[in-house]
Amino acid sequence: MALSKLGRVALRVPSQVRWESELAQSFAPGQGRQQLVIIGTGWGGYSVLRNVDKKLFDVTVISPRNHFLFTPLLASTTVGTLEFRSIIEPVRNAGFRDEKHFHLAEATGVDVHRNVVKCRNALDANNIREYEVKYDQLIIACGAVPNTFGTPGVYEHAFFLKEVADARAIRNRILRNFEISVRPGISEAEQKRLLHIVIVGGGPTGIEFGAELYDFVQEDVRRLFRSETQHVRVTIVEAMKILPSFDHDLQTYATNKINERRQMELVHDRVIRVDANSVTLSDGTIVPSGLVVWSTGLAPREFTNSVRFEKNGRGQLVTDSELLCHGENPCRNVYALGDCADVKHSSLPCTAQAAERAGRYLAKSLSARVEGKEVKPFVFNNLGMLAYIGEYRALSNFSFFKASGHSAWVLWRLAYATRLGSWRLRMQVPMDWLKSFIFGRDTSRF
Ligand SMILES: Cc1cc2nc3c(=O)[nH]c(=O)nc-3n(C[C@H](O)[C@H](O)[C@H](O)COP(=O)(O)OP(=O)(O)OC[C@H]3O[C@@H](n4cnc5c(N)ncnc54)[C@H](O)[C@@H]3O)c2cc1C
């Protein structure tokens, strides 16, 4: 038994050494089919990967993240309504020709004259390796980063909610603050600070995170931290109206619900500074806080900034209606989609829906090109939006149907449970919902 284990280890080492030496030079996968390189494993990149005809294309994916993340349910993992692994899908399950076609690496640049993507191996900070990957067709779907608008202290003291690691850090901070708040000798003022959560930004992410927190306080904190419950407060700071992309009546419904909640407050202002224990508002008010979550729009990634294609005022890559990028020279083999890009004269929202549909379109249109068929332009019809607002209530904002409250919540859960990318997730998510409903949320900290 022990010998067979050793044998397997011994067999693995030489193949890994070969792989590293290949990377150090240049990576040029199988011959014959067109080399399609996808940058990113988010909604856009993963959608292309799943839908592209792998008989026509030799697909290579470059991403520092080896999983696809179902972002609409990310807020639910910050308080333990759902578990982290229930909303991610390993990309290696998506059917690569072989294991070398996925690179856990960061793209750092593109040389359009030599048709190569420059990459940096993201695994080992002490041994960073740079190498190149050749492409015939390149798809840029690297997403975007949170926009801090240059506000001092955000990177140092606030938390973002974009990746699983962010959700995990938030969950740990919330649980840490509750544990500190029950220590003997702690002052009431310090308890109040620790249990004051400030959410900056009233878009869907900020509102859904606030909703999850509210449920957590009502259903679990009341049970586990009985005397601390009275000190918990959630403040949402938003300069404009909340949920700007939703219908006016739905915005009003959500605003009224938030205002009705004793432990929640909506402040119409701007945060101009974040410190370790407080935020400062534009009128000079210093608000003590134990956790600040920053969710105020998007800015381009370093990679998007580095590539020399046409961009708009928000720093997104500008594409034509076939999602082709435009550079100094005519460029017929570089496409961009998702949050890092926008279509000229037909702006798209930065949503999972738009990125996923653009990915499906691109997968089809790439095949059509190879087969010499007509390529139609990408047309995006917004199906609508859903947002959870807490207490088993949601908003559904479709062009043909608008609803709020419990019925919209049923729709919200059904819509997301069925949109999850695999049967494994479609089983896990409802099981997590049931588990936290029956037994309460998991408040372990690790
Ligand atoms: C908490 C949250 C909730 C959301 N809820 C909704 C919702 O309910 N409905 C909705 O429609 N939209 C929602 N969105 C928005 C939606 O998730 C985004 O619009 C969508 O993820 C955009 O897809 P994308 O592929 O462009 O980017 P992403 O999904 O962000 O993926 C980008 C990918 O590129 C990779 N990458 C980054 N840099 C590099 C690099 N240098 N080289 C290679 N790869 C790189 C990343 O690791 C990632 O895999 C939500 C977003 C968040 C954060």
The ligand as a Tripos MOL2 file, in Angstrom:
@<TRIPOS>MOLECULE
LIG
   53    58     1     0     0
SMALL
NO_CHARGES

@<TRIPOS>ATOM
      1 C1        -21.2900   40.0250   -5.0760 C.3       1 LIG1
      2 C2        -21.7230   40.2030   -6.5090 C.ar      1 LIG1
      3 C3        -23.0460   39.9460   -6.8250 C.ar      1 LIG1
      4 C4        -23.4710   40.0710   -8.1470 C.ar      1 LIG1
      5 N1        -24.7800   39.7930   -8.4330 N.ar      1 LIG1
      6 C5        -25.1900   39.8410   -9.7140 C.ar      1 LIG1
      7 C6        -26.5130   39.4680  -10.0560 C.ar      1 LIG1
      8 O1        -27.3150   39.1250   -9.1820 O.2       1 LIG1
      9 N2        -26.8720   39.5160  -11.3640 N.ar      1 LIG1
     10 C7        -26.0090   39.8950  -12.3330 C.ar      1 LIG1
     11 O2        -26.3770   39.8940  -13.5130 O.2       1 LIG1
     12 N3        -24.7490   40.2760  -12.0430 N.ar      1 LIG1
     13 C8        -24.3140   40.2420  -10.7660 C.ar      1 LIG1
     14 N4        -23.0310   40.6090  -10.4510 N.ar      1 LIG1
     15 C9        -22.1480   41.1200  -11.5120 C.3       1 LIG1
     16 C10       -21.4830   39.9900  -12.2460 C.3       1 LIG1
     17 O3        -20.8900   39.0800  -11.3580 O.3       1 LIG1
     18 C11       -20.3990   40.5250  -13.1770 C.3       1 LIG1
     19 O4        -20.9830   41.4440  -14.0570 O.3       1 LIG1
     20 C12       -19.7570   39.3910  -13.9300 C.3       1 LIG1
     21 O5        -19.0160   38.6120  -13.0350 O.3       1 LIG1
     22 C13       -18.8550   39.8770  -15.0630 C.3       1 LIG1
     23 O6        -18.2910   38.7640  -15.6750 O.3       1 LIG1
     24 P1        -16.8080   38.8280  -16.2700 P.3       1 LIG1
     25 O7        -16.5550   37.5140  -16.8860 O.co2     1 LIG1
     26 O8        -16.6350   40.0390  -17.0830 O.co2     1 LIG1
     27 O9        -15.8510   39.0470  -15.0100 O.3       1 LIG1
     28 P2        -15.6360   38.1550  -13.7300 P.3       1 LIG1
     29 O10       -16.7950   37.2690  -13.4950 O.co2     1 LIG1
     30 O11       -15.2160   39.0980  -12.6670 O.co2     1 LIG1
     31 O12       -14.4060   37.2410  -14.1190 O.3       1 LIG1
     32 C14       -13.1410   37.7450  -14.4210 C.3       1 LIG1
     33 C15       -12.1730   36.5950  -14.5140 C.3       1 LIG1
     34 O13       -10.9230   37.0450  -15.0080 O.3       1 LIG1
     35 C16        -9.8780   36.5680  -14.1660 C.3       1 LIG1
     36 N5         -8.7490   37.5040  -14.2580 N.ar      1 LIG1
     37 C17        -8.5790   38.6900  -13.6480 C.ar      1 LIG1
     38 N6         -7.4060   39.2470  -14.0210 N.ar      1 LIG1
     39 C18        -6.8290   38.3920  -14.8920 C.ar      1 LIG1
     40 C19        -5.6130   38.3950  -15.6120 C.ar      1 LIG1
     41 N7         -4.7470   39.4040  -15.5230 N.pl3     1 LIG1
     42 N8         -5.3310   37.3400  -16.3940 N.ar      1 LIG1
     43 C20        -6.1950   36.3070  -16.4930 C.ar      1 LIG1
     44 N9         -7.3820   36.2590  -15.8530 N.ar      1 LIG1
     45 C21        -7.6850   37.2900  -15.0520 C.ar      1 LIG1
     46 C22       -10.5280   36.5070  -12.7940 C.3       1 LIG1
     47 O14        -9.7940   35.6560  -11.9360 O.3       1 LIG1
     48 C23       -11.8860   35.9400  -13.1690 C.3       1 LIG1
     49 O15       -11.7820   34.5480  -13.3470 O.3       1 LIG1
     50 C24       -22.5700   40.4960   -9.1470 C.ar      1 LIG1
     51 C25       -21.2440   40.7640   -8.8130 C.ar      1 LIG1
     52 C26       -20.8220   40.6120   -7.5050 C.ar      1 LIG1
     53 C27       -19.3860   40.8870   -7.1670 C.3       1 LIG1
@<TRIPOS>BOND
     1     1     2 1
     2     2     3 ar
     3     2    52 ar
     4     3     4 ar
     5     4     5 ar
     6     4    50 ar
     7     5     6 ar
     8     6     7 ar
     9     6    13 1
    10     7     8 2
    11     7     9 ar
    12     9    10 ar
    13    10    11 2
    14    10    12 ar
    15    12    13 ar
    16    13    14 ar
    17    14    15 1
    18    14    50 ar
    19    15    16 1
    20    16    17 1
    21    16    18 1
    22    18    19 1
    23    18    20 1
    24    20    21 1
    25    20    22 1
    26    22    23 1
    27    23    24 1
    28    24    25 2
    29    24    26 1
    30    24    27 1
    31    27    28 1
    32    28    29 2
    33    28    30 1
    34    28    31 1
    35    31    32 1
    36    32    33 1
    37    33    34 1
    38    33    48 1
    39    34    35 1
    40    35    36 1
    41    35    46 1
    42    36    37 ar
    43    36    45 ar
    44    37    38 ar
    45    38    39 ar
    46    39    40 ar
    47    39    45 ar
    48    40    41 1
    49    40    42 ar
    50    42    43 ar
    51    43    44 ar
    52    44    45 ar
    53    46    47 1
    54    46    48 1
    55    48    49 1
    56    50    51 ar
    57    51    52 ar
    58    52    53 1
@<TRIPOS>SUBSTRUCTURE
     1 LIG1         1 GROUP 0 **** ****
